[in-house]
């Protein structure tokens, strides 16, 4: 057992390739369609021509690739070196506070310039757009982490960045908006009057708090209307995004070698699936190819429980039904979750790869109430000194619960979780929690879900 607090790699240890889980998926794509992408109008398989309106061609190629290892372009690796490799921490002080025999580790992605894991894919997507000579990107953001990362990446490559930010988060998190604007981005609260779909939503509900589904619709519409001037970028859900994030887990594998231990379980929060996949997929690779038995746990908010309460079926990726249709765990593309402070976890669906692995039993999924996640985040901060983002706090709380269970059962297990970002731009949420103003979200509206499910696409696959 090591008494070290941090396990740090050098720049020379930075992975040279991302891990692509496509060739290792343990489920038949013909039966689960985890990689099927359908046209939102015809419900037929999309063509590269359709996707190229939205995404750079290199990004599309990665989505279809069956190569296990995909080389990270050198310009992307060079920018990664601004913050990568990120540290793996042993949470000695938290272990002591919990009086647990468990060994708790966390991979800390809050060391990136904008404070979260999102930059790992933002840099890659911006590089691909620069290669193709487009002027910039349109995109959406929930809590502002993705918008901040994309704004920084576009600034690095001299690209325009136009962000549609979910209105409830736009109002809750002004400092994230300022970060984006500081990098030169334009930030618009969604729903907005800038797009046809935004105007439609506002006409029906002038006080709409917005959702990721609505913001995605606005970003997609703006890209399509630009006649090729802009591409659209997504910070989660799609296969290449998950792949770009695997630098997290690949580094962690090396760091556990340094620690002389291997995790019995790996945990991460899950909204669209990017930080979760980035941390856990390399461990799942070991489970699938080397016989490891690591438990893999996805933690979602009780207010938006796509994995634990949603249906595994084909659905639209956005509310306006403009984005491609994929098979995923979904609450229905029209589902409007409560305005919880974990804005990055308020998406109606889940990444198709993650959904298929949950459905096949390779991933466990749990849902937590926001009050218990903030309680866990505060316990963690008082022990380890880091204030977690509200999204990351779901992983923190799940790890604490597992460590307490180890104490109750008298078992020593190695617990690892991804601390996907810091909460220093989320102090308004902590202020609300400390004042006792946050409400329990343990119950979600089954009526709203049933209503949203009535409009699912009828896919014959």
N, C-alpha and C positions, 0 to 999 in steps of 0.2 A: 504494500500500500504506500502510495506516494503522499508526502505532506506538501507538495507543490500546490499553489493556488492557480497558476496559469500555465498552459501548455501552448507555446508559441512556435510557429513555423517561420522560416525565412522566405524572402521573395523567390528564392530558387526552388522552394517547395510548392509554389503556386501551380495548380493543375494545368497541364497543357491541353487537356481535352475535357469536354463535358461528358457525362454519362447519359446515354440515350436508352431509356427503358424499353423502347418499342420491340427490339428483338427478344427481350426476356419476358415480355408480358405472359403470365401463366394462364391466360384465358383466351379462348378462340375469338379472334376479331369478327369472324363470320356470325358468331352467336351473340357477342356482346357489343359489337360495333364501337369499341372504344376509340377507334381512330377514324370512324366514318364522319364526314363533314358534308352536310346536305344543303342545297340551295334553299333559302327561306321562302322562295316563291313556288318552285316546282317540286321541292322535297326530293329531288334527284341528287346523286353525288355531284359535288361541285367540281368545276374545272379549274385548272391553274389560271385561266383567263379571268374567271370571276374573282378568285382570291387575290390576284395581282392588282386589282383595283384598290384593295385594302392594305395588303402586306407586301413588303419587299420579297423578291423571288428567292433570295437565299433563305429567308425565314420559312417560306412555303416548302422549299426543299428539305429543310430540317424536319418539318412536320411529317413528311413522308418517308424519311430516312429509316433504314433498317440497320445502319451501322451502329454498333454498340458505343463506340467512342468517336466523338465529333470534335475535330480540332478547334481550339479557341483561337480566333484570328489574333495575330501579334499586336495590332493596335488596341484591341480590346484588353488583352493581358497587360499591356503597358499601363492602361488607365486603372485596371483592377489593382495595380500595385500601390495606388494612393491609399488603399485601406486593407487590401488582402495580402496575405492570409489573415483572417480574423481569429481572435483568441478562443481557445476552449478553456473555460474556468471550472475548477473544482469548487463547489459551494460548501466549503468547510464550515463557515459560520451559520449557514442555513441548516446544515445537518445538526450542528450543535443546538441551535434554537429549537429544532423539532425533536431533539433527543432520539434520533433515528439511527439504526445500524446501516441504513442505505447510504450508498455513495452517490451524490448528486452532481452532475456535470451540466453545464450549459454552454452552448456555442453562441457567442455574442456578436450579432450582426449590427448592433447599434453603433459600431465604430466607423461605419461608412460616413462620408461627408454629409449626407442628408439624414442619417440616423436610422436606416433600415436596410433590409435585404434587397429592396426593389431595384437598386442600382445594378445588380448583377445581370439583369436582362435588359434594363434600359440602355446601358452602354452598348450592348450587342445590337439591339434593334436600331439605335441611332446610327451606328457604324454601317449597317446594311443599307439604311436609307441614304446615307451620304454617298455610298458606292453607286447607287442608282441615280443620283443627281436630283432627287426630289427636293422641294423647298423646305419641307418640315412635316410635322405630325399634328393630327388631332387625336385627342384621347380623353378618357374620363378618369376621375379619381374619387374614392370614397372618403377615407380619412385624410387624404392628402399625401400619403407616403409615396404612392406611385406617381402622382403629379409632380412631387418634388424631385424624385429620381429622374423622371423623364425630362423635366425642365433643365436639370443639371446636364444630362447627357446631350440634349440638343444644343445647349450652350457650348459644350466641348467641341461639337462638330459643326458649329455655326448654322444650325437649323432653327426654323421657327417652331414654336410649341404652343398649341391652343388647347387649353384644358377645360373640360366641363366637370365641375366639382359638385357632388351631391349637396343640395342646398342646406340640409340640416348640418352637414359637416362644415360647409363654407361659413356658416354662422357660428358653429361651435369652436372652430379651429382657425382663427384669423392668422396666426403666425405661420401656419403651413402655406396659406395663400401668399403671405409676404415672401416666404422663401422662394416660391415659384416665380413671383414677379421679379425678385431680385436676380434671378437667372434669365430674365427677359421674356418669360412666358405671359400669355394673356390667360386670365382665369375667370370663368363665367359660372355663376351659380346655376345649377340644373335642377328642375326644368327652367329653360330660358326662352326668350323671345327671338333668339338668333336662328332657330331651326323650325321647320314646319312641325315636327313632332313636339318640340318643346312648347310651341304656341298651342297645340292641341291639348296637351296636358294642362296647361295653365287655364285654358278656356273651361275645362271640366272641373278643375280644382285650383283656384288662384293661390291657395295656401299649401299646395303640395310640398311636402318636405323633400321630395325627390328620392331616388333610389339608384343603385348602381346600374340596374337594367335600363332606367330612363337615361342616365348619363351616357351609357354605352350607345344607346340609340342616337343621341345627339352627336356624339363623336363620329359614329359611322356615317350618319347623314352628311355631316360637314365634309368628311373625306371624299365621299362619293360625289358631292356637288362641286368639288374643287377641280374636276376634270384632270386629275393626275398631278395637280400641284402638291397635294398633301397625301401622305399615307396615314392609315389609322394604326395605332399601337395599343396592345392590351398588356396589362401587367400581371395577368394570372390566367388560369383555365387551360390555355392551349399548350400542346405538347412542347414546342420549342421553348416557351417561357419556363415550363417546369424543368426542362433540360438545362437551360442556362443557370438555373439556381443550384444545380447539383455540385457546383464548386463548394458549397457549404458542407455537404455531407462527405465529399471526397477529402476535404481538408480534415474533417473530424475523424475520419478513419485513421489518418496518419497520426493525429494527436492522441487517439486512444492507444495506438502502439507506443507512443511516448509515455503514456500514463501506466502502461502495463495492465490495462483492464479492457473489457469489452462490454457494451451496454446490454443489460437484460431487456430493456425497453427503451424506445425512442419516442418522443412526444413533440408535437408541434400544433399550433393553432391552425384552423382550416377555414378559409372563407371562399376563395376560388381555387386554392390548392398550391400556390407557388412556393411559399416558404416551407410548407409541409413537405411537398415533394422534394424540394431542394435539399432538405436535411435528411429525409428518410429514405429516398430512393436508392442511394448507394448502400444503405443497410439492407434494404429489401433485395438488392442485387446479391448481397452475401447470403441472405436467406434462400434465395432461389437457386444459386449456383454453387454454394459451398456448404449447404446444410446447416447454416446458423439458425437459431430459433428466437431471434430478437422479436419481442412484441412491438408492434407499430401502432401508435394511438393518435388519432386525429381528434382535436378538441374544437368544437364549434359553439356559438352562442345559442342559448335556449330560445332567444327571440327570432332566430333565423336558422332553424335546424334542418338544413337540406339533407344531410347524411342520415340523421336519426329519425326524421319524421317525413322526409320527402319521398317521392316516387322515383324509381330508377327507370327512366324512359326518355324518349326523344323530346327535346324542347328547344325553343328559340333561345339564343344567347342574350337577347335584349327584349325590352318591353314593346318596342315598335315593330318587332319581327322583321328587322332589316339584316341582322347579323346571321351567320350560318346556324343551322340546326345541328345539335350534337346529342348523343345519348349520355345522360348524366343523372345524378340524383338532383331532383328539382322540387321546389315548392310551387312551381308554376311561374312563367315569365311575368305575369301580372301581379305576383305577390308583393305586397308593400310591408316590409318589416318595421318594427318599432324603431324610433330614432335613437338607438343605443349609441354609446360613445365609441364602441369598437366598430367604427364606420367601415373599416376595411373588411369586415366579416358579414356585411349586409347584402351579399349577392344571393339571388334566388336559386342558383345552381352550384355545381361543383365540377372541377376538372374531370373530363371523361376518364382519364387514366386512373385517377384517385377513386372515382365512382366505381369503376370496374373492379378495382382491387378490394374495395370495401364489400362489394357484392359477392366476390369470390372468397371472402373470409381472410384475405391476406393483411387487411388493415382493420383495426377496431375503431369505432367512432363513438364519442360521448358528447353530450351537450351540457353546458354549465350556465348558471344564472349570472348576470353581470355583477350582482352584489358580492357573491362569493369570489368572483375573479378579482375584483378590486381589493377585497380583504386579503386574498393571497398575494396580490401585487405589493400591498403595503408590508406584509410580513417579509417578503423577499427584499424589498428596498431597505427595511430596517436592519436586515441581516447582511446583505451583500452590497448595499450602497448604490444600487442602480434602480432608477424608476422605470419600470417597463411600460411600453405602449399598451393601451387597453387591449389590443388584439393579442399581443404576446402574453398578456396576463392570463389568458385561458390556458396556455401551456404551463405557465408557472403554477397555477392552481392545481392542475392535473398532476404535476410532478409532486407537489406538496402532499396531495391526497395519497399518492402511491407511496411516498416516503412514510407517511403516518401509518399506512397499512402494513408496511414492513416492520414498524415498531410494534404494532399490535400483534403481528404474527411471529415476531422474533426472528425475522429473516433479513439477511443482508443481500440487497440487490443493487445493481448499478443502473441508475436512472439518468437518462440524458434528454435534454430538451433544447429546442431552438428558441433563444431569446431574439426574436426577429427584428426588434427595434426598440429604441428608448422612448420614454414618454414625456420628454422635456417640452414638446410642443402640445402636450395633452393635459396640461396642468389644470385647465378649466374643468375637465372631467374629474380629476382628483379633488378639486375644490368642491364640486357637487357631491362627491362621495363623502368627503369629510364633514360637510354640512348636513348630511343625512337627506339630501334631496333626490338621490337616485332611487328608482323603484325597481322592485323585483321584476325579472323578465322570464320567470320560470314557466309561465304559460304563454303560448303563442295562439294566434287566432286560427283554430281549425276551420272556422267558417270562411275566413279569407283564403285559406289554402284551397278548400273545396271549390270556391268560386274561381280561383286562378287555374285550377286543374281542368276546368271545363273547356278551356281554349287551347289545349295541347295539340300540336300537329299530329295528323293521322299518318303515321309512317308505316309502310308495309314491310320494312326490313325485319 
